[in-house]
Amino acid sequence: MTWLAQERGRSFDDYHSLWRWSVDDLSGFWGSIWDYFGLAERFGEAGTVLASDAMPGARWFPDVRLNYAEQMLADLPETGPVVIARSQTRPGTELTAAELRAAVARARAGLERLGVGRGDRVAAYLPNIPETLILLLATASLGAVFSSCAPEFGTRSVVDRWSQIEPSVLFVVDGYRYGSKAVDRTGEVAQIQEALPGLRHMVVVPYLSAERAAHLVAGGASRPGARQPETSTWNEFLAAGDGATNLSFERVPFDHPLYILYSSGTTGLPKPIVHGHGGILLEHLKTLALHFDLGPADRFFWFSTTGWMMWNKLVSGLLTNSAIVLVDANPADPDLTVLWRLAEETGMTFFGTSAPFLMACRKASLQPRKTADLSRLRGLGSTGSPLPAEGFEWVYEEVSRELLLQSFSGGTDLCTGFVGGSPLLPVYAGELSCPCLGAAVAAYDPAGKPVVGELGELVLERPMPSMPVGFWGDADGSRYRAAYFAHFPGVWRHGDWVKISERGTCVITGRSDATLNRGGVRMGTAEFYSVVEALPEVVDSLVVHLDDPEGGVEELVLFVVPAEGVEVDDSLRERIASELRRNLSPRHVPDEIVAVSAVPRTLSGKKLEVPVKRILSGQRSEEAASTGALANPASLQEYESFARSRLGK
């Protein structure tokens, strides 16, 4: 704000007046971000900031050429570590700026040897370890496109994603340790590489076991006669770049693809969301520096797997010249104090996590301020689901009274949070302090009119630079338009329910669609059904994710229609759970599996997850769904009876 007054002649009395200008004058605001963070000095003047503000179709910074990786590595502190990595699978490691740049240079040379160039896709089945960051930066430096899936994802989840983008190179681990449990992934890796016919090369990062990794490199996990791409170890891959010291960067247009993230797959295959170099660079700089208040003295941590967009946000902490803390571990092993003790050990100044983790700590009566020295901690972030008021109170009572707690909401779609907090604003228990700068947030009623003090659809009325470049393979943009702009033409509909108060704070009450969000891992119902309904004993199924409004335990309830003569007994329940655990993730094993006679569907054949969720939350069936639009309206009575029995009515 001081810089704007001095350099632009624009003075603002408070955050809200600054925010209003940031959404009314998009060119002025985002142009000031370009200049304030010194991007003009590295990449040249911005020129035209916003060539078109249409949604979809906004065109940002058409005159610039830049590279995300170049900015990430440019101004890092030359003393002390910039990457601090901790793992339950291997000893911790740390990298200085010089070591990180050297590793990226070698990885870039290794990718070039494998024939990777501008626009090629590089896939990573890797955990939250330095190698994944190095690979992202090396890929970006070439103008190639990066995509990651966490190794906890099952085969089908991974193939559903990567079969759409056809990567040419795949990086994998042989397995990992989750707390005290060793998890072998060699079988999944073999199945994934066999399902991706365009793979030219696979690189194995030995992580759980050198023997298992060697087995993968030798092709021992593949079926006899299966196609095997050229395979090497991580060290062999890097050896191609030995002596590479000239780290160069391919400067690309603002909207050139940087990486591909994925929607949850609620209505089909997960949508491959393409994010661009420029949009991610500007948005992450803005959020991390101006909202999280990060700078060179900070150590930034967010607990995340590489399958969640918060990993992408975490590693962008390097843009603020902060050190980043990468953790690959079970956050509850040996107990819930493990991350708090890591905060002391690594000197974290910003601790990012999920609302369910904070609520679990509260339920366990944890007192982190007595367990660990958290005196350096000055910021705590929460996302993944709404944090209730009791969670806020617990943080200030049992973690620290001196930190700024920011609950953030956003998503994979924009790879950011656009409702959150600010160092300039107070914290209200159970509320998000503000819309973020540059985010024209509003709540819409069903008619598409803005409302204040009432629950409405969370929308963005104006474009943001980090809105997707598009979906991979969606040549005419039809899937992209249908995903966000079909409900309110020309306005981004995000899929959350929000209430905006008179003072500008926000309360997110949950998803307005049927996405399953467990522990920060979003999964769609279509992926879920593809596993369950592949079992011969199951004819049909429906799954709902129930949030506890008091911030307690969430539930995943699965309804199955059994085949004729089949009983939904404990044996079948265990088989369903095993298949979901193996093919999707352990987090998506249902808490309850219930036999029903039918799944309610619309006349066009769509399952009614959201109405069933409303019924299980206590709403009457005729209020939850328009029975005239259903192919089998009587089916809802079975769910209403089940809900009454659960609620004791």
N, C-alpha and C positions, 0 to 999 in steps of 0.2 A: 504494500500500500504506500509505503514511503517512496519506493522507486517510481510508482505510477504518478505520484504527485510531482516528483522532481523531473522525470523524463517525459511524461505525457500530459502534465498539467491537469491530472484528474485526481480529485480528493474525495475520499469516502469516509463517512463518520463511523461506520460499523460494518460487520460482515454482511449483513443483509443488503445494504446498499451496494456493496462490492459485488455480491452475487447477482443482483438485479442487472447491473451493468454488464456482467459477464455473459448473461443470456440474451440481453437486448442487443448488444453490439458484439456478435460472435467474432467478426474480423478483428475488431479492436482488441478483444480479450486474448484470443489465441495468438494474434500477432505479438502481443506483449509477452506471452509465455515464450515464444520463439526468441525474442530479444533478451528477456530477463535472464534466461538460463544460458546465454552465450552461444546459442546455436547458429546465429548469424556469423559469428567469428569463425566457426568451423566449416559450415556448409553454405555460407553466403546469405544475402538478404532474402527475406521471405517472399518478396514480390506479392502477387495476389494471394490472399489468405483463403478466401472462400469464393470460388468461381461460381458455385451454384449451391443454394441452401435447400434444394428439394429433398424430400424424404419419401422413398429412398432415392439415391442418386446424388447426394451432396458431393462436391468436388473440392477437396482441401489442398492448398499449397501446390498448385499444378506446376509451378516454376522451379521447385527445389529438387535437389538430388542429395540423398543422405544415406546413412547406414546405421541401424540401431546398435550393432555390435561395436562400431567405431566409437560412438558416444559412450557406450557402457565401459569401454576400456581406456578412455581418453585421459581422465583427470584424477585417477585413483591415487590415494596417498601412497607414497613410496616407502613408508616405514610401517611396520606392523602388518598383521594379516588383513586381507580383504575378504577372504572366504574362510569360515570356521565350520568344519564339518564334524558331526558326531553320529555314531552308528552303533547299533547293537549287534552288527554283523562283523565289523572289523574295527581296528583302532582308529581313533579320531585323526583327522588331518587338518592342516591349515596351509593356505596359499597366500603369498605376498602378491602385490600387483605385478611384479616382474615375473614371478612364477606362473601366474595365471595367463599373462600375455604369451609367455613362451609355450605353455601347453596349448593355447588356442592356435598359435602359429603352426605347431606340429600337427594338430588335428586338422587344420585347414589344408596343409600339404597332403595329409593322408587322404582326405576327401577328394582332393584334386587327382591323386593317383588312382582313385577308384572311379574317376570319370564324372564326379559330381560337379555340376555347374549351375548357373542361374536357372531357377525355376524347378530344378529336380527336388524330389521329396526325400527327406532323411527321417527315418522313424526310430524312436528310442523306447524300448521296453526296459526302462531303467528306473531305479529308485531315486530318491532325493540325495544325490551324491555329487561331488565335484565333476565327475566325468560327464554327467548330464548337462550341467552348465557349460562346460568346455565345448561339448558337442553343439549345443544351441548357438553359442557365439561363433564357432567355426563355420557352421552352416549358414548363419546370417551374414557372415563376412563375405561369403561367395554369392550372395543373392539367391541361395537355395532355400528350401522351405522345410521347416522343422515341425515334427509332430511327436508327441509323447503319450504313452499309456503307462500307468503304474503297473508293476509286475504282479500286484494282487488281482488285476483284472483277468478274468478267465478267457479262454481261447475265443469263444464266440464274440464277446464284447470287443476284443481287439480286432478280430477279422472284420466285424461289421464296420469298424471305423476305417481301418487301413485299406481294405479292399476298394474303397471309394477313391482313394488318393494315389494308389499304386506307387509306393515308395521303391526306390532303386537300391537303397542301402538300409539295413536293419541292424541296430545295436541292441544287445540283450545282456541280461545277467543270467547266470545258471540257477540262481535262487537267492534267498535272503533269510534273515533271522528276524522273527517278530517276537520280541521278548525272548523267552527261552525256547521257542519253537522254531525249528529249522523247516523252511518251506522250499522244497525242490521245484524248480520251474522248467526243468529240461524237457519234460514231455510237452508242456504248453508251447515252449519255444519251437520245438520241432513241428508241431501242428500249425503254428502261425506261419512259419517260413514256407511250409508246403502249400498253404492257402494263398500265398502272395506270389503268383507266377512271375511277376515283373522284377523280383529281387535279383540283383546281380551279385551282391556281397552281403555277408553277415559278419559282424564283429562281436565277439564275446568278451564281456568284462568279467573276469573271474571274481566272484564276490562271496558266495557261500562256501564254495569248495573248489580248489584247484583241479581236483580229479573230475568233478562234474563238468567244469568248464572245458577241460581237455576232451571229455567225452562228446560235448557239443561240437567242438571244433572238428573232431574226427568224423562227425556225422553219425555217431552211435545212437543218438536218440531218434533218428528218422526211421521211417519204415523202409524195409529192404526195397531197393529199386526206386525210392522216391527221389525227386529232383533235389539236388543239394547245391545251393549257391556257393561260390568261393567264400571260404570262411577263414577268419584269423582271430587272434586275440587282440585285446586293446593295446598291449605293448607292441605287438607286431604292427598294428595299424599306425601307432605313433612313430614307430621306427622309420617309416617312410618320410617323416618330416624332420629327422635328426639333422641338426644344423640349420633348420629353418628359423631365421631370426627376423626376416622382413615380413612383418604382419601387415598385409594390405587389405583394403576393403573395397568391395564393389558398391559404388554409390548408385542407388536405385531411386525411381520415382517414389513420392510420398506414400502411395497406395500399393507399392509392390509387396507381394505376400511375404510375411515374416514367419508366421507359424499358423498351424491349423489346430483349433480346439473343436470340441464336439458337444452338441446338444445332447440331451438325455435320451433321445429316441422315443418320446412319448407316442408319436403317431407314425412310427416307421423306423427306418434306419437312422442312427444318430446323424444329425446335420453337421457336415464338415464346415465349420465357421472359419473363414479366412480373415486373419488380422494383418494389417499392413505395418511396415517399418515406422512410418511417420506417426500414425495414429497412436500406436502403443508408446512410442517414445514421448510424445507430448503429454498424453493422458497420464502415464505413470510418473513422469517428472512432476506434473501438477499435483497429483494426489499424494505422492510420497514426500515431497518437499513442503507443500503448502498446507496439506491436511494432517499428515502424520508428523510433520515438522522434523524430518530427518536431515542430517548433514554429516560432514566428515568425522565428527566425534562419536557417531552412533554405531550401535551393533543391532541390526534389524533381524528379527526372527518371526516366521509364521509357520506354525505346524501344518504341513501339507504334504500330500503325495504329488507325484508328477502327473497325475491324472486330473488334478483340480487346478482351475485357473489361478488360485492363490499361489501356486508354485511360480507361475510366470510373473506374478506381481512381486513375490519375494525376491527373485533374482534381480529384478529391475531396481532393487535397492542400491545396486552399484551406480545407478545414474546419479544418485545424490552423494556419491563418494563415501557412503556408509560401508562398513563391513557387514556381510550377510552371514547368518548362521543357518546351516543346512542340517536337518536332523532326520535320520531314518531310523525309526524306533516305534515300539509299542508305547503309547503315552501313559499306559496304566500298568506297566511292568518295570520293576517289581510292584510299584504302587503308583498312585496318582501324584506323588511328589516328584517323579523323575524329571519332568520338564522344568519345574520350579528350581530344582537343584542344578539343572543344566543352565538355567538363567544366571545363577550365581557364578558357576564355573566359567562360562563364556563371556560374562560381563554384558549381558543383553541390556539394551536401553529401551527397546520396543519389543514387546512380547505379543505375538499374534496367535489367535487360536479360534476355536468355535464355541458357540453358545452351549451346546451339549457338554463340552469338556468343562466349562466353568460351572455349569449346573451340577455336574457329577462331583466336582470338587466341593461344592457347597453341600450337596447331599451327604458326602462323606465327612463333613465337619472339618475339612482341612483348614489349616492356618499357615499358608505359605510364608507369611512374614516371619513366622517363628521357625519354619523349616529351613529357610535359605536366606542369605543376605541379598535382599532385593533393592538395596539403596540406590543402585544405578538406574533402576527401572523408572522411566518417566512417561512411557506410553504403553497402553494395552489395547489391542484391537480384538474385536469379536465379530465373526460373520458366519455364514452357513445357514443360520436360521435366526429368528428374532430372539434377543436376550431379554427375558422378563425383568421386571423391576427388582425382584429378589436377587437376581444375578448381579445387577449393578451394586446393590447394597452390600452383597457379600464381598465383591472386589474391593470396595473402599474400606470395609471393616477388616478383612482378613489378608489382603494383598498389600495395599498401600493407600494412604490418604493423599499422597503427593503426586500421583500419576494422573494422566488424562485418559479416561476410558472412552473409546470410540467404538460404537456398534455401527458396522457398515453393511450396506445392502447394495447389491448389483448383480453381476453374474458373468458367466462365460461369454454371453453374447457380446458384451462390450469389453470383457476382460478387465473389469474394474468395479469398484463400488461408486455409485453416483448419488447415494443418500448416506450421510455419515455424520462426521463431526469436524470441529475446527478448534485450534488453540485459542481462537478469539471468543468462543462461546461457552456458556455454562453447560453442565451435563445434567440432564433430567432423567431420573430413574425410569427405565423401560422405554425411553424414547431415543430416536436418532436426532441429533441436534439440528441438522440442516440438509437441504439439497447441496450437493457439491458445486464448486465453481464450474461454470460452463455447462451445467446440466439443467435444462429447462424442465424441471420435474413438476408434475401436476397429478391430481387425482381426478379421474373422470367418472361421472355417473353413466348409467347405461345409454343415455342419449348422446354421450360424448361432450358433456358440459363440465367445466372445472368445478369442483366442490371443495370447500374448506370445512373442517370439523365433521366431515362425514366420510364413511368408508367408500373408497372408489378404486378403480383400476389405476395402477401406477403407470404413468405414461411419460414420454419425453416429447415435448412439443416442438423442439428444434434439434437439429443434428449435433452430434459430437464427433470429433475426429476418430475416436476409437470404435465407432460403429463398424460392423464388419465390411470388408471390401466386397464380400459376397459369400456364397457357398460354393465350395469346390464342385465343379461339374455342372453348375446351374447356369448354363450359357445365357439364357434369356432373363435371368433374375426372378423367375416366377416363384420358385420355392422361397427365396428370400423375402419377397413381398408378402407372400401368404403367411410367413412365420410371424411377422411383426406389424404389418401395415394393413392387413385385410379388415381388421375389426374397426379401426378408426383411420380411414384413409388419410395419408399424409402425416400421421402421428404414430410414433413408436409405442406399441402396447407391450409392456414387459412381462405380464403374467403374474404380478403380485397384487395383493390387496393392500392399500395404504390409506392412512388417515393423516391429513396434514392439518396441524393446529393453527390457530390465529397467530401464534408467535413463530411459526415456521418450522417447528419440530415435526417429526414424522414417526408414525408407528406402523410397522409392517406386520400384518396379521397372518401372512402365509401365502402360499402359491394359489393363484386362481386357476391353475391347470392341474394336471395329475402327476407331475414329476415326483419321483421318489428321491428324497434327499436324506441320506443316512450318513451321519458323521462327516458331512461336507462332500460326500461322494454322490453326485447326482446320477440317477439311473432312470431311464424311461420304462414305462409299462410294456411297450412293444418288445424291448429286449427281454424283459422278465417273462412275458408270455411265450416267447420263442423257445425258451428252455423248458418251462413247465409243461407246455402243451405238446412238446416232443415226446413226452412219456406216454406210452400206449394206454395207461390206466386213466389218463386225464382227457376228457372231451373238451372242456372249456375252462376258463379261469378268469378271475378278476382280482386285482390287488389294490389296496389303498394304504396310504401312509397317514397315520393319525398323529397330529401334534398335541401335546399336552399344553393347554393354555396357561397352566401354572408353571410351565418350564420344567416339568418332571420328565418321566420316561416317555419316549415316543414309541409308537407301535406300528408294525407292519403286519397287516392282516391279509391273508390270501384265501380267497374262496375258490373252490374247485368243484367242477361238475364231473363226477367219476364216470367211467365207462360202465356199460351195463354189467351187472354182476360183481362190480368192484366196490370194496368197502374202503372208506378213507380212515384207515387205522394208523396206529403208531408206525408200522413198518413203511407204509406209503408216505407218511409225513416225513420220515427220516430220509427216504429216497429223494423226495422233492427237495428237501433242505440240502442234501449232498450235491444234487445236480446244480442248484443255484450257487452253492458255495464254490463249486469247481468251475462253472462256466461264467459266472458274473463276478461276485465278490462275497467274502464272508459277511460283509455288512448288510447284504440284501437277503439274508435268510429270514423268513417270516417269523414273527413272534407267535402267530397263531395261524393254523390251517384249518379251514372250516368247509365241510361238505354242503353244497347247495344243489338244487335241482336245475337251476338255469341262471345264466348271466344276462342281466338286462341290457338291451341294445336299442339303438335308434332304428328308424326305418331304413336307414342306409347301412346298418350293420355295425355301427361304432359302439363300443362298450361304454358304459356310463360310470366311469370311476369317480368323477367329481360328485354327482348326485348320491352315489353310495356313501362317499365320505361324509357328505352332509347328513345323511340318514344316521350313520354311526355316531355322529356328533350330537344327535338328539332331534334333528329336524324330521317332520312328518314327510312321508314319501310324496304326497301330492304337492308339497311345498318345494321339495328338492328337485323335482323333475316334471316336465310337461308330459303327462301320460299320453297325450294325443300324438306325440312325436315318437312314441316307442313302439317297437314291433311286438313286445311282450310285457305290457305294463303290469300285469299281475305278478310278475317276478319280483317286483320291489317289495311286496308284502313279506316275503321271506327274510329280506334284509332288515325290514323294520321290526319284525319279531325278534331277530337276533340282537338288534340294537337295544330293544326294550329289556331283554334278558341281561345284557351287559350293564345297562344303566340302572338296573334294579327297578324298572317301572312296569 
